[in-house]
Amino acid sequence: MSDISKVSVVVPVYNEEENVAKLVDEIAMAFSGAVSGSVSGSLAGTKYEMIFVNDASTDNTLSVLTELKKTYPELRAISHRKNAGQSRAVRSGVLAAKSKYIATLDGDGQNDPADIPALFKQITRADAPEGLALVGGRRAKRQDSWAKKLGSRFGNGVRKKLLNDKADDTGCGLKVFTREGFLRLPYFDHVHRYIPALMLREGYKIEFCDVNHRHREFGVSKYTNFGRLMVSIADLRGVMWLNRRARNPEGWDEA
């Protein structure tokens, strides 16, 4: 792209060959103004790029993305040489991005790209509080199994109580944040679930917005309740330690 985009849409994907084409098209429609999300808003005419981060998929995800690039000039496809997980894929996409603002979506198609305009307009509004660096999606009507919803509700409740991060739903992949703010955060595997807490730790402000949530049409989830629980225990302890060790100078001045 000859000019720096206003928004970089970063989508981590692993074995999502059946979902990426529809998702690419829906992102393009969201920026064309052809669709309207759960909160009205349009980004028609806004410069953007799509960065799909292929996390060493073993199916035809990369081939499909490569073919889609012929139709969608805004699409960029980058690939990990080795599978490294969702958080690393998000970070790779943010590092490759050319924009001040980053929008993230899960690659399974359950997040609705039509909601990106509402989150972007919220973070860039004229009366936004100084230091606002994240608007997180909050799935108003989860389209998951009862077991997954129950596990998520329990995990979110424990995390919110221990970290006081104000987030009811950190598992929602739909977020809009500043590239600078994200790159100031410490990195570790599964950090994508702790972005609100770490933004607050760095001194930024955060807000949330209700968004749509859809059934997964193709493929299978890469996570289980038990798997999330095992990593969450260690991650929570680590983020609590980071918060205890934080010292915020609230900016700096040069004489």
C-alpha positions in Angstrom: 0.0 0.0 0.0 1.4 3.4 -1.0 0.0 5.2 2.0 0.0 4.3 5.7 -3.4 2.8 6.7 -5.6 4.1 9.4 -6.5 0.5 10.6 -4.7 -2.8 10.4 -7.0 -5.8 10.8 -4.9 -8.6 12.3 -6.3 -12.1 12.1 -4.4 -15.1 13.5 -5.3 -18.4 11.7 -4.4 -22.0 12.1 -6.0 -24.6 9.9 -8.9 -22.4 8.9 -9.0 -23.0 5.1 -12.8 -23.1 5.1 -13.2 -19.9 7.0 -10.7 -17.4 5.6 -12.3 -16.5 2.3 -15.6 -15.5 3.9 -13.8 -13.6 6.6 -11.7 -11.7 4.1 -14.8 -10.7 2.2 -16.6 -9.6 5.3 -13.7 -7.4 6.4 -13.7 -5.8 3.0 -17.5 -5.2 3.2 -17.1 -3.7 6.7 -14.7 -1.1 5.3 -16.8 -0.4 2.2 -19.8 0.6 4.3 -21.9 -2.2 2.7 -22.8 -3.7 6.1 -23.8 -2.3 9.5 -22.8 -4.0 12.8 -24.6 -4.3 16.1 -23.8 -0.6 16.7 -24.3 1.6 13.7 -21.1 2.9 12.1 -19.3 2.9 8.8 -15.6 3.1 7.8 -16.4 3.6 4.1 -13.3 5.3 2.5 -11.0 4.6 5.5 -7.6 3.2 4.4 -7.0 -0.2 5.9 -5.0 -3.4 5.5 -5.8 -7.0 6.4 -3.0 -9.0 7.9 -3.7 -12.7 8.1 -1.1 -14.5 10.2 -0.9 -18.1 9.2 0.5 -20.0 12.3 2.1 -22.8 10.3 -1.2 -24.4 9.3 -1.0 -28.0 8.1 -4.0 -27.6 5.7 -4.5 -25.3 2.7 -5.0 -22.0 4.6 -1.9 -20.4 3.1 -2.8 -21.4 -0.4 -6.3 -20.0 0.0 -4.9 -16.7 1.3 -2.4 -16.5 -1.5 -5.2 -16.9 -4.1 -7.3 -14.3 -2.3 -4.6 -11.7 -2.6 -5.3 -11.5 -6.3 -8.8 -10.1 -5.6 -8.1 -8.1 -2.4 -5.2 -5.8 -2.7 -5.5 -4.8 1.0 -4.7 -8.4 2.0 -1.3 -9.4 3.4 -0.5 -13.0 4.3 2.4 -13.7 6.6 3.3 -17.1 7.8 5.1 -18.5 10.8 7.8 -21.0 10.0 6.8 -22.9 13.1 3.5 -23.1 15.0 3.8 -20.6 17.9 0.2 -20.0 19.1 -2.4 -17.3 18.9 -0.7 -14.7 21.0 2.5 -14.9 19.0 0.5 -14.7 15.8 -1.3 -11.6 17.0 2.1 -10.0 18.0 3.6 -10.9 14.6 0.7 -9.2 12.9 1.0 -6.1 15.0 4.7 -5.9 14.4 4.1 -6.1 10.6 1.2 -3.6 10.7 1.5 -0.1 9.2 -1.3 1.6 11.2 -1.7 3.4 14.4 -4.8 1.4 15.2 -5.1 -2.4 15.3 -8.3 -4.4 15.0 -8.0 -8.1 15.9 -10.4 -10.9 15.0 -10.4 -14.6 15.7 -9.9 -16.6 12.6 -12.8 -19.0 13.2 -15.4 -16.6 11.9 -17.3 -16.2 15.2 -16.4 -12.5 15.5 -18.3 -10.3 13.1 -16.2 -7.8 11.1 -19.2 -5.6 10.8 -18.6 -4.6 14.4 -15.1 -3.1 13.7 -16.5 0.4 12.8 -18.3 0.7 16.2 -15.1 -0.1 18.2 -12.9 2.1 16.0 -15.3 5.1 16.3 -15.4 4.6 20.0 -11.6 4.7 20.4 -11.2 7.7 18.1 -14.1 9.8 19.1 -13.5 13.5 19.8 -14.4 13.2 23.5 -12.5 10.0 24.2 -10.6 10.2 27.6 -6.9 11.0 27.3 -4.9 7.8 27.2 -7.7 5.5 25.8 -5.7 2.7 24.1 -8.2 -0.2 24.0 -11.8 -0.8 23.2 -12.6 -4.5 23.8 -15.5 -6.4 22.3 -17.9 -7.9 24.8 -20.0 -10.8 23.3 -23.6 -10.0 24.2 -25.1 -13.3 23.1 -22.5 -16.1 23.1 -23.0 -18.7 20.4 -21.1 -21.5 22.1 -21.9 -24.7 23.9 -23.2 -24.4 27.5 -20.0 -26.1 28.8 -17.8 -23.5 27.0 -20.0 -20.6 28.2 -19.9 -21.9 31.8 -16.1 -22.4 31.8 -15.7 -18.9 30.3 -18.0 -17.3 32.8 -16.1 -19.0 35.7 -12.7 -18.0 34.3 -13.7 -14.4 33.6 -15.1 -14.1 37.1 -11.9 -15.3 38.8 -9.6 -13.3 36.5 -11.6 -10.1 37.0 -11.6 -10.5 40.8 -7.9 -11.2 41.0 -6.7 -8.6 38.4 -9.4 -5.9 38.7 -9.2 -5.4 35.0 -12.8 -4.3 34.5 -13.2 -6.9 31.7 -16.2 -9.2 31.6 -15.1 -11.0 28.5 -11.3 -11.1 27.7 -11.9 -14.2 25.5 -13.5 -12.1 22.8 -11.0 -11.8 20.0 -12.6 -8.6 18.6 -10.6 -5.7 19.9 -9.4 -2.3 18.7 -6.2 -0.9 20.3 -3.3 1.3 19.5 -0.2 -0.3 18.1 2.0 1.7 20.4 0.1 0.6 23.5 0.2 -3.1 22.6 3.9 -3.1 21.8 4.6 -1.6 25.3 3.1 -4.7 27.0 5.2 -7.6 28.1 4.9 -10.6 25.9 4.2 -14.2 27.0 2.2 -17.0 25.5 -1.6 -16.5 26.0 -1.0 -12.7 26.6 -4.0 -12.0 24.3 -6.3 -12.9 27.2 -4.7 -10.3 29.5 -4.4 -7.3 27.3 -7.0 -5.2 29.3 -5.1 -5.9 32.6 -1.7 -5.1 31.0 -3.0 -1.9 29.4 -4.2 -0.7 32.8 -0.8 -1.7 34.3 0.9 0.5 31.7 -1.3 3.4 32.6 -3.6 3.4 29.7 -7.4 3.6 29.8 -9.7 0.9 28.4 -13.4 0.7 27.4 -15.7 -2.0 26.1 -18.5 -2.4 23.6 -21.1 -5.0 23.0 -20.6 -7.0 19.8 -22.1 -9.8 17.8 -21.1 -13.4 18.2 -21.7 -16.2 15.7 -21.7 -20.0 15.5 -18.5 -21.6 14.1 -19.4 -22.8 10.6 -16.3 -24.9 9.8 -13.4 -26.4 11.6 -13.0 -27.1 15.3 -12.0 -25.0 18.3 -8.3 -25.1 19.2 -9.0 -24.9 22.9 -10.7 -26.9 25.6 -12.0 -25.8 29.1 -9.4 -28.1 30.7 -6.6 -26.8 28.6 -7.5 -23.2 29.3 -7.7 -23.9 33.0 -4.2 -25.4 33.1 -2.5 -22.4 31.5 -4.7 -19.8 33.2 -3.5 -20.8 36.7 0.1 -20.1 35.8 -0.8 -17.0 33.7 -2.9 -15.4 36.4 -0.1 -15.8 38.9 2.4 -14.3 36.4 0.2 -11.2 35.7 -0.5 -10.7 39.4 3.2 -10.7 39.9 3.7 -8.2 37.1 1.0 -5.9 38.5 2.7 -6.0 42.0 6.0 -5.1 40.5 4.7 -2.2 38.3 5.8 1.4 38.8 4.2 4.0 36.5 5.9 7.4 36.1 2.7 8.7 34.4 4.7 10.0 31.5 7.9 12.1 31.3 9.0 15.6 30.5 12.2 16.8 28.9 13.8 20.0 30.2 
